[in-house]
Amino acid sequence: MDLSLPSGAAATAAAEVAAAYSSPSLLNHSMRVYAWAVALGEAHGVAFDDELLFVAAMLHDVGLAPEFDSHTKPFEVAGGHVGWVFAAGAGWPAARRDRLAEVIVRHMAAEVDPAED
């Protein structure tokens, strides 16, 4: 598989955030998440927003970092909030910010209905 990473400013910043707040094993996990998601999407002919997918993969477990840990919210919900703020700082439109947060929050769902996603 020939995998190229998105090169936009948001993707670069997300990789920096993930590297700064993740252990090496968690950072590698996030990279594998992106690689597997791309491979599955391509294998099944699913169109996807590559930059949003990469940013979501890099930030999906950021709620596990002590700096972003919340005693009032599950880690995936806390991570969704971090993702939304990150996307706002990147200048993403509100709908794209909401989508990023939704993807991060839903990554722990036991099942996601394809009709809703």
C-alpha positions, 0 to 999 in steps of 0.5 A, a space after each residue: 500500500 502506497 500511503 501519502 499523508 495530507 500536507 495541509 496546515 491542519 494535517 501538519 498541526 494535528 500531527 504535531 499535537 498528536 506527537 506532543 500529547 501522545 506516547 510513542 505507542 499511541 501516536 503509532 496507533 493513530 497513524 495505523 488508524 489513518 492507514 487502515 481507514 484509508 485502505 478500507 475506504 479505498 477497498 470499498 469505494 468510499 469517498 472521504 475527506 482525506 484531511 478530515 480523516 487524518 486530523 480525526 485519526 491524529 486526535 481521536 484519542 487526545 482525550 486520554 492525555 492527562 492535559 485533556 482528561 475530564 472527570 465529567 466526560 468520557 475521553 472520546 467526548 472530551 476529545 471531540 471537544 478538543 477536535 472542535 476547538 482545533 478545527 475552529 483554530 484551523 479556520 474550518 467551517 462550522 459544519 466541518 468542525 462538527 463533523 470532526 467532533 462527531 467522528 471522534 466521539 463516535 469512534 467508540 460506538 459499538 455500531 455506526 449505521 452507515 446510513 447515518 454516516 
